[in-house]
Amino acid sequence: MSDQLKDIAEIPRDFLRDGTQFLNRCTKPDKREFIKISQAVGVGFVIMGTIGYFVKLIHIPVNNILVGGA
């Protein structure tokens, strides 16, 4: 019974230890790295927006043909 309690109590302890190790290993990005990440995210937004625009542009006439303008 006490072994089970020790195992249960060990889970949060391991989680906290792993979390502190992770936070200690993390570093803030420098200016160059931040700009590079921001540019990649911006390009992704533009690409996804363009794809969505063209899908909507094609969907509207097809929907009108199928539904019949109801």
PQR file with spaces between the fields and no chain letter, atoms N, CA, C, O and H, PARSE charges and radii, in Angstrom:
ATOM       1  N    MET     1       0.827   -1.195    0.000 -0.4000 1.5000
ATOM       2  CA   MET     1       0.000    0.000    0.000 -0.0000 2.0000
ATOM       3  C    MET     1       0.871    1.258    0.000  0.5500 1.7000
ATOM       4  O    MET     1       0.589    2.210   -0.728 -0.5500 1.4000
ATOM       5  N    SER     2       1.918    1.263    0.809 -0.4000 1.5000
ATOM       6  CA   SER     2       2.777    2.451    0.876 -0.0000 2.0000
ATOM       7  C    SER     2       3.572    2.628   -0.421  0.5500 1.7000
ATOM       8  O    SER     2       3.917    3.753   -0.781 -0.5500 1.4000
ATOM       9  H    SER     2       2.147    0.490    1.401  0.4000 1.0000
ATOM      10  N    ASP     3       3.867    1.527   -1.130 -0.4000 1.5000
ATOM      11  CA   ASP     3       4.556    1.653   -2.409 -0.0000 2.0000
ATOM      12  C    ASP     3       3.678    2.359   -3.434  0.5500 1.7000
ATOM      13  O    ASP     3       4.171    3.143   -4.244 -0.5500 1.4000
ATOM      14  H    ASP     3       3.587    0.613   -0.838  0.4000 1.0000
ATOM      15  N    GLN     4       2.392    2.084   -3.399 -0.4000 1.5000
ATOM      16  CA   GLN     4       1.470    2.743   -4.324 -0.0000 2.0000
ATOM      17  C    GLN     4       1.387    4.238   -4.021  0.5500 1.7000
ATOM      18  O    GLN     4       1.353    5.061   -4.935 -0.5500 1.4000
ATOM      19  H    GLN     4       1.992    1.447   -2.741  0.4000 1.0000
ATOM      20  N    LEU     5       1.353    4.581   -2.742 -0.4000 1.5000
ATOM      21  CA   LEU     5       1.308    5.995   -2.368 -0.0000 2.0000
ATOM      22  C    LEU     5       2.591    6.709   -2.783  0.5500 1.7000
ATOM      23  O    LEU     5       2.553    7.855   -3.231 -0.5500 1.4000
ATOM      24  H    LEU     5       1.381    3.912   -1.999  0.4000 1.0000
ATOM      25  N    LYS     6       3.727    6.029   -2.633 -0.4000 1.5000
ATOM      26  CA   LYS     6       4.995    6.630   -3.060 -0.0000 2.0000
ATOM      27  C    LYS     6       5.006    6.840   -4.567  0.5500 1.7000
ATOM      28  O    LYS     6       5.485    7.866   -5.051 -0.5500 1.4000
ATOM      29  H    LYS     6       3.759    5.098   -2.270  0.4000 1.0000
ATOM      30  N    ASP     7       4.475    5.864   -5.315 -0.4000 1.5000
ATOM      31  CA   ASP     7       4.421    6.011   -6.768 -0.0000 2.0000
ATOM      32  C    ASP     7       3.517    7.174   -7.173  0.5500 1.7000
ATOM      33  O    ASP     7       3.841    7.931   -8.087 -0.5500 1.4000
ATOM      34  H    ASP     7       4.087    5.030   -4.922  0.4000 1.0000
ATOM      35  N    ILE     8       2.379    7.309   -6.485 -0.4000 1.5000
ATOM      36  CA   ILE     8       1.458    8.391   -6.797 -0.0000 2.0000
ATOM      37  C    ILE     8       2.071    9.744   -6.432  0.5500 1.7000
ATOM      38  O    ILE     8       1.910   10.717   -7.168 -0.5500 1.4000
ATOM      39  H    ILE     8       2.116    6.694   -5.742  0.4000 1.0000
ATOM      40  N    ALA     9       2.773    9.808   -5.298 -0.4000 1.5000
ATOM      41  CA   ALA     9       3.395   11.061   -4.877 -0.0000 2.0000
ATOM      42  C    ALA     9       4.600   11.413   -5.750  0.5500 1.7000
ATOM      43  O    ALA     9       4.986   12.579   -5.831 -0.5500 1.4000
ATOM      44  H    ALA     9       2.903    9.017   -4.700  0.4000 1.0000
ATOM      45  N    GLU    10       5.190   10.424   -6.396 -0.4000 1.5000
ATOM      46  CA   GLU    10       6.374   10.661   -7.215 -0.0000 2.0000
ATOM      47  C    GLU    10       6.019   11.322   -8.552  0.5500 1.7000
ATOM      48  O    GLU    10       6.852   12.019   -9.131 -0.5500 1.4000
ATOM      49  H    GLU    10       4.877    9.476   -6.330  0.4000 1.0000
ATOM      50  N    ILE    11       4.808   11.117   -9.041 -0.4000 1.5000
ATOM      51  CA   ILE    11       4.404   11.656  -10.343 -0.0000 2.0000
ATOM      52  C    ILE    11       4.456   13.184  -10.360  0.5500 1.7000
ATOM      53  O    ILE    11       5.081   13.747  -11.259 -0.5500 1.4000
ATOM      54  H    ILE    11       4.131   10.551   -8.570  0.4000 1.0000
ATOM      55  N    PRO    12       3.822   13.888   -9.401 -0.5600 1.5000
ATOM      56  CA   PRO    12       3.936   15.362   -9.440  0.2800 2.0000
ATOM      57  C    PRO    12       5.365   15.849   -9.217  0.5500 1.7000
ATOM      58  O    PRO    12       5.770   16.862   -9.789 -0.5500 1.4000
ATOM      59  N    ARG    13       6.126   15.144   -8.397 -0.4000 1.5000
ATOM      60  CA   ARG    13       7.505   15.535   -8.141 -0.0000 2.0000
ATOM      61  C    ARG    13       8.326   15.453   -9.420  0.5500 1.7000
ATOM      62  O    ARG    13       9.110   16.353   -9.719 -0.5500 1.4000
ATOM      63  H    ARG    13       5.797   14.322   -7.932  0.4000 1.0000
ATOM      64  N    ASP    14       8.144   14.362  -10.180 -0.4000 1.5000
ATOM      65  CA   ASP    14       8.850   14.231  -11.455 -0.0000 2.0000
ATOM      66  C    ASP    14       8.422   15.312  -12.440  0.5500 1.7000
ATOM      67  O    ASP    14       9.241   15.864  -13.174 -0.5500 1.4000
ATOM      68  H    ASP    14       7.507   13.631   -9.937  0.4000 1.0000
ATOM      69  N    PHE    15       7.120   15.605  -12.441 -0.4000 1.5000
ATOM      70  CA   PHE    15       6.606   16.636  -13.345 -0.0000 2.0000
ATOM      71  C    PHE    15       7.220   17.992  -13.030  0.5500 1.7000
ATOM      72  O    PHE    15       7.628   18.716  -13.938 -0.5500 1.4000
ATOM      73  H    PHE    15       6.455   15.157  -11.845  0.4000 1.0000
ATOM      74  N    LEU    16       7.289   18.337  -11.760 -0.4000 1.5000
ATOM      75  CA   LEU    16       7.882   19.619  -11.366 -0.0000 2.0000
ATOM      76  C    LEU    16       9.372   19.669  -11.684  0.5500 1.7000
ATOM      77  O    LEU    16       9.878   20.700  -12.126 -0.5500 1.4000
ATOM      78  H    LEU    16       6.958   17.750  -11.022  0.4000 1.0000
ATOM      79  N    ARG    17      10.068   18.574  -11.465 -0.4000 1.5000
ATOM      80  CA   ARG    17      11.500   18.531  -11.764 -0.0000 2.0000
ATOM      81  C    ARG    17      11.731   18.694  -13.262  0.5500 1.7000
ATOM      82  O    ARG    17      12.606   19.456  -13.673 -0.5500 1.4000
ATOM      83  H    ARG    17       9.657   17.736  -11.105  0.4000 1.0000
ATOM      84  N    ASP    18      10.949   17.979  -14.086 -0.4000 1.5000
ATOM      85  CA   ASP    18      11.101   18.117  -15.530 -0.0000 2.0000
ATOM      86  C    ASP    18      10.731   19.522  -16.002  0.5500 1.7000
ATOM      87  O    ASP    18      11.364   20.065  -16.908 -0.5500 1.4000
ATOM      88  H    ASP    18      10.239   17.359  -13.752  0.4000 1.0000
ATOM      89  N    GLY    19       9.709   20.105  -15.388 -0.4000 1.5000
ATOM      90  CA   GLY    19       9.299   21.453  -15.764 -0.0000 2.0000
ATOM      91  C    GLY    19      10.362   22.484  -15.449  0.5500 1.7000
ATOM      92  O    GLY    19      10.618   23.374  -16.260 -0.5500 1.4000
ATOM      93  H    GLY    19       9.195   19.664  -14.652  0.4000 1.0000
ATOM      94  N    THR    20      10.988   22.381  -14.281 -0.4000 1.5000
ATOM      95  CA   THR    20      12.034   23.347  -13.936 -0.0000 2.0000
ATOM      96  C    THR    20      13.263   23.163  -14.816  0.5500 1.7000
ATOM      97  O    THR    20      13.911   24.143  -15.184 -0.5500 1.4000
ATOM      98  H    THR    20      10.780   21.658  -13.622  0.4000 1.0000
ATOM      99  N    GLN    21      13.593   21.916  -15.160 -0.4000 1.5000
ATOM     100  CA   GLN    21      14.712   21.688  -16.077 -0.0000 2.0000
ATOM     101  C    GLN    21      14.424   22.310  -17.434  0.5500 1.7000
ATOM     102  O    GLN    21      15.306   22.911  -18.048 -0.5500 1.4000
ATOM     103  H    GLN    21      13.067   21.119  -14.862  0.4000 1.0000
ATOM     104  N    PHE    22      13.183   22.165  -17.904 -0.4000 1.5000
ATOM     105  CA   PHE    22      12.801   22.734  -19.197 -0.0000 2.0000
ATOM     106  C    PHE    22      12.902   24.255  -19.173  0.5500 1.7000
ATOM     107  O    PHE    22      13.451   24.857  -20.096 -0.5500 1.4000
ATOM     108  H    PHE    22      12.467   21.677  -17.406  0.4000 1.0000
ATOM     109  N    LEU    23      12.374   24.878  -18.120 -0.4000 1.5000
ATOM     110  CA   LEU    23      12.416   26.335  -18.039 -0.0000 2.0000
ATOM     111  C    LEU    23      13.837   26.866  -17.900  0.5500 1.7000
ATOM     112  O    LEU    23      14.151   27.933  -18.428 -0.5500 1.4000
ATOM     113  H    LEU    23      11.928   24.389  -17.370  0.4000 1.0000
ATOM     114  N    ASN    24      14.691   26.142  -17.204 -0.4000 1.5000
ATOM     115  CA   ASN    24      16.081   26.571  -17.074 -0.0000 2.0000
ATOM     116  C    ASN    24      16.824   26.456  -18.399  0.5500 1.7000
ATOM     117  O    ASN    24      17.763   27.213  -18.646 -0.5500 1.4000
ATOM     118  H    ASN    24      14.436   25.275  -16.776  0.4000 1.0000
ATOM     119  N    ARG    25      16.421   25.526  -19.249 -0.4000 1.5000
ATOM     120  CA   ARG    25      17.085   25.325  -20.524 -0.0000 2.0000
ATOM     121  C    ARG    25      16.602   26.319  -21.583  0.5500 1.7000
ATOM     122  O    ARG    25      17.314   26.573  -22.555 -0.5500 1.4000
ATOM     123  H    ARG    25      15.658   24.911  -19.048  0.4000 1.0000
ATOM     124  N    CYS    26      15.411   26.880  -21.411 -0.4000 1.5000
ATOM     125  CA   CYS    26      14.843   27.806  -22.399 -0.0000 2.0000
ATOM     126  C    CYS    26      15.572   29.149  -22.369  0.5500 1.7000
ATOM     127  O    CYS    26      16.003   29.620  -21.317 -0.5500 1.4000
ATOM     128  H    CYS    26      14.832   26.674  -20.622  0.4000 1.0000
ATOM     129  N    THR    27      15.696   29.745  -23.542 -0.4000 1.5000
ATOM     130  CA   THR    27      16.295   31.075  -23.642 -0.0000 2.0000
ATOM     131  C    THR    27      15.405   31.947  -24.519  0.5500 1.7000
ATOM     132  O    THR    27      14.664   31.447  -25.365 -0.5500 1.4000
ATOM     133  H    THR    27      15.346   29.362  -24.397  0.4000 1.0000
ATOM     134  N    LYS    28      15.488   33.245  -24.307 -0.4000 1.5000
ATOM     135  CA   LYS    28      14.749   34.176  -25.154 -0.0000 2.0000
ATOM     136  C    LYS    28      15.448   34.250  -26.503  0.5500 1.7000
ATOM     137  O    LYS    28      16.676   34.193  -26.569 -0.5500 1.4000
ATOM     138  H    LYS    28      16.090   33.651  -23.620  0.4000 1.0000
ATOM     139  N    PRO    29      14.677   34.376  -27.581 -0.5600 1.5000
ATOM     140  CA   PRO    29      15.325   34.516  -28.894  0.2800 2.0000
ATOM     141  C    PRO    29      15.962   35.899  -29.027  0.5500 1.7000
ATOM     142  O    PRO    29      15.460   36.886  -28.490 -0.5500 1.4000
ATOM     143  N    ASP    30      17.071   35.945  -29.749 -0.4000 1.5000
ATOM     144  CA   ASP    30      17.675   37.248  -30.003 -0.0000 2.0000
ATOM     145  C    ASP    30      16.888   37.955  -31.111  0.5500 1.7000
ATOM     146  O    ASP    30      15.943   37.394  -31.664 -0.5500 1.4000
ATOM     147  H    ASP    30      17.479   35.143  -30.185  0.4000 1.0000
ATOM     148  N    LYS    31      17.279   39.166  -31.421 -0.4000 1.5000
ATOM     149  CA   LYS    31      16.511   39.992  -32.355 -0.0000 2.0000
ATOM     150  C    LYS    31      16.433   39.346  -33.739  0.5500 1.7000
ATOM     151  O    LYS    31      15.371   39.339  -34.361 -0.5500 1.4000
ATOM     152  H    LYS    31      18.047   39.622  -30.972  0.4000 1.0000
ATOM     153  N    ARG    32      17.541   38.810  -34.217 -0.4000 1.5000
ATOM     154  CA   ARG    32      17.584   38.192  -35.543 -0.0000 2.0000
ATOM     155  C    ARG    32      16.668   36.978  -35.606  0.5500 1.7000
ATOM     156  O    ARG    32      15.924   36.804  -36.572 -0.5500 1.4000
ATOM     157  H    ARG    32      18.404   38.815  -33.712  0.4000 1.0000
ATOM     158  N    GLU    33      16.722   36.151  -34.587 -0.4000 1.5000
ATOM     159  CA   GLU    33      15.887   34.948  -34.558 -0.0000 2.0000
ATOM     160  C    GLU    33      14.401   35.324  -34.462  0.5500 1.7000
ATOM     161  O    GLU    33      13.563   34.697  -35.109 -0.5500 1.4000
ATOM     162  H    GLU    33      17.326   36.292  -33.803  0.4000 1.0000
ATOM     163  N    PHE    34      14.075   36.332  -33.668 -0.4000 1.5000
ATOM     164  CA   PHE    34      12.698   36.766  -33.532 -0.0000 2.0000
ATOM     165  C    PHE    34      12.150   37.293  -34.859  0.5500 1.7000
ATOM     166  O    PHE    34      11.016   36.990  -35.228 -0.5500 1.4000
ATOM     167  H    PHE    34      14.756   36.842  -33.142  0.4000 1.0000
ATOM     168  N    ILE    35      12.949   38.075  -35.568 -0.4000 1.5000
ATOM     169  CA   ILE    35      12.512   38.617  -36.860 -0.0000 2.0000
ATOM     170  C    ILE    35      12.301   37.487  -37.860  0.5500 1.7000
ATOM     171  O    ILE    35      11.352   37.522  -38.643 -0.5500 1.4000
ATOM     172  H    ILE    35      13.870   38.322  -35.268  0.4000 1.0000
ATOM     173  N    LYS    36      13.176   36.488  -37.839 -0.4000 1.5000
ATOM     174  CA   LYS    36      13.050   35.359  -38.753 -0.0000 2.0000
ATOM     175  C    LYS    36      11.764   34.569  -38.473  0.5500 1.7000
ATOM     176  O    LYS    36      11.052   34.185  -39.401 -0.5500 1.4000
ATOM     177  H    LYS    36      13.947   36.460  -37.203  0.4000 1.0000
ATOM     178  N    ILE    37      11.480   34.334  -37.207 -0.4000 1.5000
ATOM     179  CA   ILE    37      10.253   33.615  -36.834 -0.0000 2.0000
ATOM     180  C    ILE    37       9.025   34.430  -37.219  0.5500 1.7000
ATOM     181  O    ILE    37       8.049   33.879  -37.728 -0.5500 1.4000
ATOM     182  H    ILE    37      12.058   34.646  -36.453  0.4000 1.0000
ATOM     183  N    SER    38       9.069   35.743  -36.980 -0.4000 1.5000
ATOM     184  CA   SER    38       7.937   36.608  -37.321 -0.0000 2.0000
ATOM     185  C    SER    38       7.684   36.631  -38.827  0.5500 1.7000
ATOM     186  O    SER    38       6.533   36.642  -39.264 -0.5500 1.4000
ATOM     187  H    SER    38       9.862   36.191  -36.567  0.4000 1.0000
ATOM     188  N    GLN    39       8.742   36.639  -39.609 -0.4000 1.5000
ATOM     189  CA   GLN    39       8.585   36.618  -41.062 -0.0000 2.0000
ATOM     190  C    GLN    39       7.975   35.297  -41.515  0.5500 1.7000
ATOM     191  O    GLN    39       7.109   35.285  -42.389 -0.5500 1.4000
ATOM     192  H    GLN    39       9.676   36.631  -39.253  0.4000 1.0000
ATOM     193  N    ALA    40       8.414   34.193  -40.933 -0.4000 1.5000
ATOM     194  CA   ALA    40       7.862   32.885  -41.306 -0.0000 2.0000
ATOM     195  C    ALA    40       6.380   32.807  -40.967  0.5500 1.7000
ATOM     196  O    ALA    40       5.588   32.289  -41.754 -0.5500 1.4000
ATOM     197  H    ALA    40       9.118   34.203  -40.222  0.4000 1.0000
ATOM     198  N    VAL    41       6.004   33.317  -39.805 -0.4000 1.5000
ATOM     199  CA   VAL    41       4.591   33.316  -39.407 -0.0000 2.0000
ATOM     200  C    VAL    41       3.788   34.223  -40.332  0.5500 1.7000
ATOM     201  O    VAL    41       2.679   33.866  -40.731 -0.5500 1.4000
ATOM     202  H    VAL    41       6.647   33.738  -39.166  0.4000 1.0000
ATOM     203  N    GLY    42       4.320   35.372  -40.676 -0.4000 1.5000
ATOM     204  CA   GLY    42       3.627   36.290  -41.580 -0.0000 2.0000
ATOM     205  C    GLY    42       3.411   35.684  -42.959  0.5500 1.7000
ATOM     206  O    GLY    42       2.330   35.814  -43.534 -0.5500 1.4000
ATOM     207  H    GLY    42       5.221   35.662  -40.353  0.4000 1.0000
ATOM     208  N    VAL    43       4.433   35.022  -43.494 -0.4000 1.5000
ATOM     209  CA   VAL    43       4.299   34.363  -44.793 -0.0000 2.0000
ATOM     210  C    VAL    43       3.247   33.261  -44.711  0.5500 1.7000
ATOM     211  O    VAL    43       2.469   33.074  -45.647 -0.5500 1.4000
ATOM     212  H    VAL    43       5.311   34.916  -43.027  0.4000 1.0000
ATOM     213  N    GLY    44       3.219   32.536  -43.603 -0.4000 1.5000
ATOM     214  CA   GLY    44       2.200   31.497  -43.428 -0.0000 2.0000
ATOM     215  C    GLY    44       0.802   32.077  -43.407  0.5500 1.7000
ATOM     216  O    GLY    44      -0.110   31.516  -44.013 -0.5500 1.4000
ATOM     217  H    GLY    44       3.851   32.687  -42.843  0.4000 1.0000
ATOM     218  N    PHE    45       0.618   33.207  -42.710 -0.4000 1.5000
ATOM     219  CA   PHE    45      -0.689   33.869  -42.687 -0.0000 2.0000
ATOM     220  C    PHE    45      -1.112   34.292  -44.097  0.5500 1.7000
ATOM     221  O    PHE    45      -2.265   34.103  -44.485 -0.5500 1.4000
ATOM     222  H    PHE    45       1.359   33.663  -42.218  0.4000 1.0000
ATOM     223  N    VAL    46      -0.187   34.858  -44.851 -0.4000 1.5000
ATOM     224  CA   VAL    46      -0.513   35.313  -46.206 -0.0000 2.0000
ATOM     225  C    VAL    46      -0.877   34.127  -47.093  0.5500 1.7000
ATOM     226  O    VAL    46      -1.846   34.200  -47.849 -0.5500 1.4000
ATOM     227  H    VAL    46       0.750   35.012  -44.535  0.4000 1.0000
ATOM     228  N    ILE    47      -0.128   33.050  -47.014 -0.4000 1.5000
ATOM     229  CA   ILE    47      -0.417   31.871  -47.834 -0.0000 2.0000
ATOM     230  C    ILE    47      -1.775   31.277  -47.470  0.5500 1.7000
ATOM     231  O    ILE    47      -2.575   30.972  -48.355 -0.5500 1.4000
ATOM     232  H    ILE    47       0.659   32.990  -46.400  0.4000 1.0000
ATOM     233  N    MET    48      -2.042   31.112  -46.175 -0.4000 1.5000
ATOM     234  CA   MET    48      -3.323   30.535  -45.755 -0.0000 2.0000
ATOM     235  C    MET    48      -4.482   31.461  -46.130  0.5500 1.7000
ATOM     236  O    MET    48      -5.547   30.978  -46.517 -0.5500 1.4000
ATOM     237  H    MET    48      -1.393   31.361  -45.456  0.4000 1.0000
ATOM     238  N    GLY    49      -4.300   32.766  -46.024 -0.4000 1.5000
ATOM     239  CA   GLY    49      -5.340   33.707  -46.421 -0.0000 2.0000
ATOM     240  C    GLY    49      -5.617   33.648  -47.910  0.5500 1.7000
ATOM     241  O    GLY    49      -6.773   33.702  -48.332 -0.5500 1.4000
ATOM     242  H    GLY    49      -3.436   33.158  -45.709  0.4000 1.0000
ATOM     243  N    THR    50      -4.571   33.537  -48.708 -0.4000 1.5000
ATOM     244  CA   THR    50      -4.725   33.447  -50.164 -0.0000 2.0000
ATOM     245  C    THR    50      -5.464   32.176  -50.551  0.5500 1.7000
ATOM     246  O    THR    50      -6.361   32.201  -51.393 -0.5500 1.4000
ATOM     247  H    THR    50      -3.632   33.493  -48.366  0.4000 1.0000
ATOM     248  N    ILE    51      -5.084   31.071  -49.934 -0.4000 1.5000
ATOM     249  CA   ILE    51      -5.766   29.794  -50.207 -0.0000 2.0000
ATOM     250  C    ILE    51      -7.243   29.902  -49.828  0.5500 1.7000
ATOM     251  O    ILE    51      -8.113   29.476  -50.587 -0.5500 1.4000
ATOM     252  H    ILE    51      -4.355   31.051  -49.250  0.4000 1.0000
ATOM     253  N    GLY    52      -7.523   30.467  -48.667 -0.4000 1.5000
ATOM     254  CA   GLY    52      -8.914   30.626  -48.229 -0.0000 2.0000
ATOM     255  C    GLY    52      -9.702   31.530  -49.165  0.5500 1.7000
ATOM     256  O    GLY    52     -10.871   31.265  -49.446 -0.5500 1.4000
ATOM     257  H    GLY    52      -6.816   30.813  -48.051  0.4000 1.0000
ATOM     258  N    TYR    53      -9.072   32.593  -49.650 -0.4000 1.5000
ATOM     259  CA   TYR    53      -9.746   33.506  -50.563 -0.0000 2.0000
ATOM     260  C    TYR    53     -10.111   32.795  -51.860  0.5500 1.7000
ATOM     261  O    TYR    53     -11.233   32.934  -52.348 -0.5500 1.4000
ATOM     262  H    TYR    53      -8.123   32.809  -49.422  0.4000 1.0000
ATOM     263  N    PHE    54      -9.178   32.035  -52.420 -0.4000 1.5000
ATOM     264  CA   PHE    54      -9.469   31.346  -53.678 -0.0000 2.0000
ATOM     265  C    PHE    54     -10.488   30.231  -53.497  0.5500 1.7000
ATOM     266  O    PHE    54     -11.301   29.994  -54.390 -0.5500 1.4000
ATOM     267  H    PHE    54      -8.267   31.922  -52.023  0.4000 1.0000
ATOM     268  N    VAL    55     -10.461   29.546  -52.369 -0.4000 1.5000
ATOM     269  CA   VAL    55     -11.483   28.525  -52.106 -0.0000 2.0000
ATOM     270  C    VAL    55     -12.860   29.179  -52.024  0.5500 1.7000
ATOM     271  O    VAL    55     -13.823   28.665  -52.594 -0.5500 1.4000
ATOM     272  H    VAL    55      -9.800   29.738  -51.644  0.4000 1.0000
ATOM     273  N    LYS    56     -12.962   30.295  -51.330 -0.4000 1.5000
ATOM     274  CA   LYS    56     -14.242   31.014  -51.234 -0.0000 2.0000
ATOM     275  C    LYS    56     -14.656   31.552  -52.601  0.5500 1.7000
ATOM     276  O    LYS    56     -15.836   31.514  -52.951 -0.5500 1.4000
ATOM     277  H    LYS    56     -12.180   30.712  -50.867  0.4000 1.0000
ATOM     278  N    LEU    57     -13.693   32.052  -53.375 -0.4000 1.5000
ATOM     279  CA   LEU    57     -13.974   32.588  -54.698 -0.0000 2.0000
ATOM     280  C    LEU    57     -14.541   31.506  -55.614  0.5500 1.7000
ATOM     281  O    LEU    57     -15.431   31.786  -56.417 -0.5500 1.4000
ATOM     282  H    LEU    57     -12.735   32.082  -53.091  0.4000 1.0000
ATOM     283  N    ILE    58     -14.047   30.292  -55.509 -0.4000 1.5000
ATOM     284  CA   ILE    58     -14.549   29.177  -56.316 -0.0000 2.0000
ATOM     285  C    ILE    58     -15.850   28.637  -55.732  0.5500 1.7000
ATOM     286  O    ILE    58     -16.727   28.207  -56.481 -0.5500 1.4000
ATOM     287  H    ILE    58     -13.324   30.064  -54.857  0.4000 1.0000
ATOM     288  N    HIS    59     -15.988   28.653  -54.420 -0.4000 1.5000
ATOM     289  CA   HIS    59     -17.155   28.071  -53.764 -0.0000 2.0000
ATOM     290  C    HIS    59     -18.434   28.842  -54.060  0.5500 1.7000
ATOM     291  O    HIS    59     -19.487   28.225  -54.222 -0.5500 1.4000
ATOM     292  H    HIS    59     -15.276   29.002  -53.811  0.4000 1.0000
ATOM     293  N    ILE    60     -18.381   30.162  -54.137 -0.4000 1.5000
ATOM     294  CA   ILE    60     -19.596   30.972  -54.327 -0.0000 2.0000
ATOM     295  C    ILE    60     -20.286   30.651  -55.655  0.5500 1.7000
ATOM     296  O    ILE    60     -21.484   30.372  -55.638 -0.5500 1.4000
ATOM     297  H    ILE    60     -17.526   30.663  -54.006  0.4000 1.0000
ATOM     298  N    PRO    61     -19.597   30.674  -56.815 -0.5600 1.5000
ATOM     299  CA   PRO    61     -20.305   30.350  -58.072  0.2800 2.0000
ATOM     300  C    PRO    61     -20.776   28.893  -58.121  0.5500 1.7000
ATOM     301  O    PRO    61     -21.859   28.610  -58.634 -0.5500 1.4000
ATOM     302  N    VAL    62     -19.975   27.978  -57.596 -0.4000 1.5000
ATOM     303  CA   VAL    62     -20.375   26.573  -57.596 -0.0000 2.0000
ATOM     304  C    VAL    62     -21.617   26.392  -56.733  0.5500 1.7000
ATOM     305  O    VAL    62     -22.523   25.645  -57.103 -0.5500 1.4000
ATOM     306  H    VAL    62     -19.095   28.208  -57.180  0.4000 1.0000
ATOM     307  N    ASN    63     -21.667   27.058  -55.602 -0.4000 1.5000
ATOM     308  CA   ASN    63     -22.826   26.957  -54.716 -0.0000 2.0000
ATOM     309  C    ASN    63     -24.062   27.552  -55.405  0.5500 1.7000
ATOM     310  O    ASN    63     -25.157   27.001  -55.283 -0.5500 1.4000
ATOM     311  H    ASN    63     -20.931   27.665  -55.302  0.4000 1.0000
ATOM     312  N    ASN    64     -23.903   28.648  -56.114 -0.4000 1.5000
ATOM     313  CA   ASN    64     -25.046   29.240  -56.818 -0.0000 2.0000
ATOM     314  C    ASN    64     -25.558   28.327  -57.931  0.5500 1.7000
ATOM     315  O    ASN    64     -26.764   28.259  -58.168 -0.5500 1.4000
ATOM     316  H    ASN    64     -23.014   29.095  -56.213  0.4000 1.0000
ATOM     317  N    ILE    65     -24.663   27.632  -58.605 -0.4000 1.5000
ATOM     318  CA   ILE    65     -25.074   26.695  -59.655 -0.0000 2.0000
ATOM     319  C    ILE    65     -25.827   25.523  -59.036  0.5500 1.7000
ATOM     320  O    ILE    65     -26.877   25.125  -59.540 -0.5500 1.4000
ATOM     321  H    ILE    65     -23.683   27.687  -58.412  0.4000 1.0000
ATOM     322  N    LEU    66     -25.302   24.971  -57.955 -0.4000 1.5000
ATOM     323  CA   LEU    66     -25.925   23.803  -57.337 -0.0000 2.0000
ATOM     324  C    LEU    66     -27.261   24.144  -56.681  0.5500 1.7000
ATOM     325  O    LEU    66     -28.226   23.395  -56.829 -0.5500 1.4000
ATOM     326  H    LEU    66     -24.449   25.294  -57.545  0.4000 1.0000
ATOM     327  N    VAL    67     -27.329   25.245  -55.969 -0.4000 1.5000
ATOM     328  CA   VAL    67     -28.535   25.602  -55.236 -0.0000 2.0000
ATOM     329  C    VAL    67     -29.529   26.270  -56.196  0.5500 1.7000
ATOM     330  O    VAL    67     -30.738   26.180  -55.982 -0.5500 1.4000
ATOM     331  H    VAL    67     -26.545   25.854  -55.849  0.4000 1.0000
ATOM     332  N    GLY    68     -29.058   26.912  -57.208 -0.4000 1.5000
ATOM     333  CA   GLY    68     -29.950   27.551  -58.165 -0.0000 2.0000
ATOM     334  C    GLY    68     -30.307   28.971  -57.800  0.5500 1.7000
ATOM     335  O    GLY    68     -31.321   29.489  -58.268 -0.5500 1.4000
ATOM     336  H    GLY    68     -28.076   26.985  -57.381  0.4000 1.0000
ATOM     337  N    GLY    69     -29.511   29.608  -56.985 -0.4000 1.5000
ATOM     338  CA   GLY    69     -29.737   31.002  -56.634 -0.0000 2.0000
ATOM     339  C    GLY    69     -30.870   31.197  -55.638  0.5500 1.7000
ATOM     340  O    GLY    69     -31.464   32.273  -55.575 -0.5500 1.4000
ATOM     341  H    GLY    69     -28.687   29.187  -56.605  0.4000 1.0000
ATOM     342  N    ALA    70     -31.170   30.173  -54.867 -0.4000 1.5000
ATOM     343  CA   ALA    70     -32.277   30.278  -53.893 -0.0000 2.0000
ATOM     344  C    ALA    70     -31.941   31.105  -52.750  0.5500 1.7000
ATOM     345  O    ALA    70     -32.766   31.284  -51.855 -0.5500 1.4000
ATOM     346  H    ALA    70     -30.687   29.299  -54.918  0.4000 1.0000
